[in-house]
Amino acid sequence: MSKERGQRDLARNAVLWFIAADLVAVVLIAGVGLAVARRIATNEAIRDARAVIETDARHVTPALTSGLLAGDPSASDRFDALVRSRVLSDSLVRVKLWDINGQILYSDDPDLVGETYPLGSEELEALNAGSTAADFSDLSKPENRNERSYGRLVEVYSGVKGADGTPLLFEAYVRFDRLSENSSRILADFAPALLGGLLALFAIQIPLALGLTRRVERAEAEQLQLLQHAVDISERERGRIAADLHDSVVQGLAGSSMSLSAMAAEAEREGNLSAAQRLRDRAAELRQWVRELRSLIVTMVPPRLHEEGLAAALSDLTSSLGSRGVEVALEVDPTLQLSDTTEALLFRTAQEAIRNTLAHAEATKVQVRVAQPAEGRVQLVVSDNGKGIDADELAKARAGGHVGLQLLSELAEQSRGELKVDSSPGQGTTVTLELGTA
């Protein structure tokens, strides 16, 4: 009896140590992850500020007339009105225009106009190259004396040219607390997914550790259950990440694209055709990225898999192949009646096979077929005419960490099925999955 009690205490202590170590790991990972995410969010907010200032600089470029550069009061008044109406805001609090000698030709703060200060190496590089850079403002410098009341600032400077081709430096000061608000919003979108995933992982591992102490003789069965559970967790995480991408990044990019198009139209009406064309080009690039993101979301989470069936989901999956010059043949037996689990396994196997084809096969044709070879059985066949791979290379790939098909093979065995990969150099690759329909 004492021996059994000792074994139980030993097992209980091992579980408690495991839980404690896991909790510490979760806390450390969460702390590091949030710190990295905050830095990324802040850098992203600064990049956004750079993009806005660069756009503002292009917008005011047509007003950089020779009269302004010569100090003509009426030209300065017109430029000041433009800056105050189109550039300055609650977050953008100061604008300065410098020449190559460090003289301030314009500022919304009249006290600074005409003063001369040496430009730094990065500022001179931006002025001469017409590039844009950003850095935290040194408020101890005399040229920044009137900005100290705003607190910490980020100065963004962009090289522009006057109407006569004179290189100039357009400099704007953005309040860091407003950028921090933007970065906090980005972090708020990211943090729930990170913390939720870590907490879910922590919550899952506790019953697993307890279960392993009680059911050692059922280790193999439990391993397969854990494997399925991990796939389920992955599906939910894919869904959450895809939803976040669609509701935040995709919508934001789409809105930015429309804004750029509107700005292009406005620039064209003002006669600034070159700026209008650049804005249209940027808007087109954003629309292309939106399309790429939407395609990625479809591959992450097939929105129509269980609602409209396997055929619709596979059609969405293979639709991107055509744009890459790959000929696709898709055939799905319309009479099949499949459970959600079977549909998900078929889809993930097709997805993994197609991903490998795109990454390695250099194929020009892909065939996907789902049929019923016998009563109560379903078969998926994905074949390509790519360069193929020999058995030794396939074994090396799996040993090197390429476990996608290996994982699916284990799930197929759990469902009383079998996954096979047939390939040879120059003969293409065929992935066959057969399992029960229930």
N, C-alpha and C positions, 0 to 999 in steps of 0.2 A: 504493500500500500504506500509506504513512504517513498519507494522508488518511483511509483507512478506519479505521486504528488510532486516529486522532484522533477520528473520529466515535464509535467504540466507547467511547473513554475519556470523551468528553463525555457520552454516554448513561449510562455507568456512574456518572460523577460525579453526574449529575442524579438517578439512582436512589438513590445513597447519600445525597444531600442530602434527597431525599424521605423515605427511611426514617428518617434522623436527626430530621427535623422532625416526622414522624409519631410517633416514639417520645417526643419531648419533649411533644407534644400529649397523648399517652395518659397520660404520667406526671402532667402538670398536671391533666387532667380527672379522673384517678383521685384525686389529692390533694384537689382541690376537692370532688369528689363524696363522698368519704369524710368530709371535714370537715362538709359540709352534712348528710350522713346521720347523723353522730354528734350534731350539734345537734338534728336532728329526733327521733332516738331518745331523747335526754335529755329533751327537751320532752314526748315521749310518755310517758316514765316518770314525769315530774312530774305530768302530767295523770292518769295512772293512780293516783298517790298521792292526788291531790285527790279523785278519785272514791271511793277507799276511805275516806278521812277523812270525806267528806260522808256516806257510808253509816253509818260509825261514829257520827257526830254524830246522825243520825236515830235510830239504834238506842238511844242513851243518853238521848234526849230524854224518854221517859216517866219516867225516874228523876230528873228535875230538879224535885223536889218543893219545896214551900214550906219544909219542914223542912231540906232541904239548903241552901237559900238563907239560912235563918236561922242556920245553923251548928249544927244539931242533930247531936250525935255519932253517934247510931244511923243517921240518914239519910246522914251522910257515910261511915260504914263500909259501908253497903249500896252506895252509889255507887262507893266505892273498890273493893269486891269485883267489881262489874260491869266497871269499867274494866280491872282487872288480868286478869280472865278472858276478856274479849271484845275488848279494844282493844289493850292493850300486847303487844308482840312483840319479836323480835330486831331488827327494822328500825324499829318505832315505839317510841321510848324515853321519851317524856315527854308527859303530858297536863296541860293547865291549863284552868280554867274561870274566865272573867272576867265582871265586871259592867260596866256602862257607865261607872262611875267609875274603872275601872282596878284594882279590887281583885280579887285572886286568891281566888275562893271555894273552889276545890278544885284540888289537884295531887297526883299520885302521890308527889311529893316534899313531905312535910309541912312542911319548913322554909319553903316559899313561901306556904303558906296564910295569908291575912290581910294579906299585903303589898300595897302599892298602888304602881302605876307608871303613867305616862301612856300611853294607847293612841295609836298612830299613826293617820293619816287613813285608810289602807286598812283597818286593823283596825276602826275605828269605822264605816266604810262597810259592811263585812261584817256587823258586829253589828246595825246598824240595818236593813239591807236583807235580812238572812237569806241572804246570798250566801256563796260560798266563794272563797278566794284562797290563793295560795301564793307564798313568797319564800324566799330563803336567810336563815337565821337570823344575826342579828348577835350573836355570842357575847361581844362586849365589854360588852353591856348587863348591868346588875346582875341583872335578873330571869332572865337566861340563864346565870348564873355556874355553876350546877350541871350544865349540859349540855356544858361545854367539854371534858370528858374523852371525849366521843363523837366529837369531830372535827367536820367540816363537816356541818351539818344543814339540812334544808328544813323550814320551819314552815308548816303548813297550818292556816288558821283559817276556821271556818264559823259563821255566825250562827244561833243557835237561840233558842227561847223556853222559859222555865220553865213549870211547870204553871199558874201564875197569869198567864201572858202576859208576864212580865218578859223583855226582850231580853238575851241573854247571848252570850258568844263562847266557842266550843269550839275550843281550840287544841291541835294535836298536832305533835310533832317527829319527823321521819323521817330516818334516817341516809342521807346522800347516797351513801356507798359502796355501799349496797344498791340505791339507784336506779341508780347507775352500772352495777352488775351487770346490772340489767334492760335498761338501754340498750345494754350490750355484747351481750346476747343478741339484741336487735332488730337491731343493726348486723351481727352475725354472720350473720343470715338474709339481710340485704340485700347485704352486701359481695361474696359470691361471684357474684351475678348481675351486679353492676356491673363487678367486675374481670374476670370471665369474658367479658362482652360486649366490654369494651375490648380485652382480649387477643385475642379472636377477630377483632375489627375490625382490629387491628394485624397479626395473622398473615395475614389475607386480603389486605390491601393490598400486602404485600411481593411475592407472586407476581404480583399484578395489575400493579404497576409494572414488574417485570421483563418480564412478557409484553408490555406495551405497547411496550417498546423493540425487541422482536424481531418483532412482528406488526402493524406499522402498517397494512399493506394489508388486515388483517382486523378493523379497528377496529369496524365496525358489528356483525359477528358476535360479537365479544368483548363489546360493550356489552350485547347481549341475554343473553349467558351470565351476565354480572355481574348483570343484572336478576333473572334466575331465582335466582342464588345468593343475592342479597339477600333475595328472598322466602323462600327456604329458611331463611336465618338468622333472619328474622322469625318463621317458624313455630316454630323451636326455642326462640327467646326467649319467644314467647307461651306455649309449653308449660311452660317452666321457671317463668315468672312465675305462670301459672295454678296449677301444682303448689304453689308456695310459698304462694300465697293460700289454696288449699284446705287445705294441711297446717298452716298457722300461723294466719292471720287468721280463716278461717271456723271452724276448730275452736275457737279461742280465744273467738270471739263466741258460738258455740253453748254452750260451757262456762259462759261468763259468764251467758248467758240462763238456763241451768238453775240456776245458783247464786242468781240474783236470784229465780227462782220459789220456790226452797227458802226463801230469806230472807223472801219474802212470806208463805209458809205459816207460818213461825215467828212472824212479826209478828202474823199473824191469830190464832194460838193465844194470843199474849200480850195480845190485845185491842187492839192498835194497828192499827185498820182503815184509817186514812188512810195510814199508812206502807206497809201491805200493798198497798193499791191503787196507790200510787206505784211500788212495786217491781214489781208485775205489769205496769203500763204500760211501765216501762223494759224489762222482759223481753220484752214484745210488740214494742217498737221494735227490740230487738236481733235478735229472730227475723225481723223484716221485712228488716233489713239483711243477715242471713245469706242470705235468699232472693234479695235483689238481687245479692249477691256471687256466688252460685251461678249466677244467670242470666248475669252478666258473664263468669264463667269459661267457660260453655258457648259464648258468642259469641267468646271469645278462641281457644279450642281446642275444636273439635267432637270430643268423645271417641269418638263412634261413626262417624266419617266413613269410615275405612278398615276398621274392624272389622265394622260392620253395614251399611255402604253409604250412598250419597248420600241416599236417601229418609229414613232415620232422622235423619241430621244436619240436613237441611232441616226436618224436623218439629220438632226441638229449636230450630232457629233461629227458626222462625215462631211457636213456642208463646207467646213473650212478647208478640206483637202482640195477642192476644185480651184480655190484661189491660189493654191500653191502649185498648180499644174499637174495634179494627180487625178487620174481618171478613177471614178468610184462606181462600183456596182453594189447596190444594197438590195437584199431580198429577205423579207421576214414573213413567215407563215402567219396569215391573219387569223387562223383558227386556234392559235395557241392560247391556253389559259394558264397564266403563270402567277405564282405568289409574289409578293413584294420582294421577299428575300432573293428569290430566283431571278427576278428581273434585275435587281441591283447587282448581283454577281455576274450575270451575263453582260450588263452594261459596263461594269468596271473592267472586266476581262477584255472586251472590245476596245475600251478606252486605252488600256495599257498596251495592247497589241498595236493600235494605231500610233500611239505615242512613240513606241520603239521603231515603228516603220519610218516615221517622219525624222526621227533622230539619227537613225543608223542605216536604213536600208537603201536610200537613194532610189526608191521605187517610182514608177510612173503609173502603175495600176494597183488598185486595192479592191478586193472583193470581200464583202461582209454578208454572210448568209446565216439565218436562224431557221431551223427546221425541226420537225418531229420525226426522228428516226424510228421510234417505236412508241407504243402506248405508254403514257406516263413519263416519257423521256424527252429532253430538248437538247439540241446540239447547236453550238455556235462555231462557225468557221470563219477566221479572218486570214486571208492569204494575200501576198503581194509578189510582185515580180522583181524584187530588189536583189541586192548582191548576195544576200544570205550570210550564214555564219556556220562554221563547223562545230561539232559537239564540244571539242576542247575549249574553243573560244567562249562558247555559251557557259560552260562550267566555270571558266575563269571570271566571267562577268558576274556570275552569282556569288562567287567567292569574294569578289571585290566590293560587294555591297549592293549589287543590283538585284533586289529581292522582290520586286513588284510581282512578277509572275509566280515566283515561289510562294509568296503569301497567298495569292489567289488559288494556287494549286492546293494548299492546305485547306482553304475554305471549301474548295470543290470536294475534297475527300470527306470533309465533315458533312457535306450534303449528298453523300453517296454518289459522287461524280468523279470525273477524271479530267485533268488538263494536260494536253500534250503540245509540245513545240517541235515541229519538223522543219529542219532547215539544212541547207548545204550550200557551199560557195557557188555563186552563179545561178542557183536554182530558186532563189526566193525563200520566203518563210511562210509556214502555215501554222496558225495557232488554233487548236481545236479544244473546245470545252463541251463536255457532255454530262448532264446531271438530271435529276428528277424534276418534274414540273411543279411539285408541291412545295 
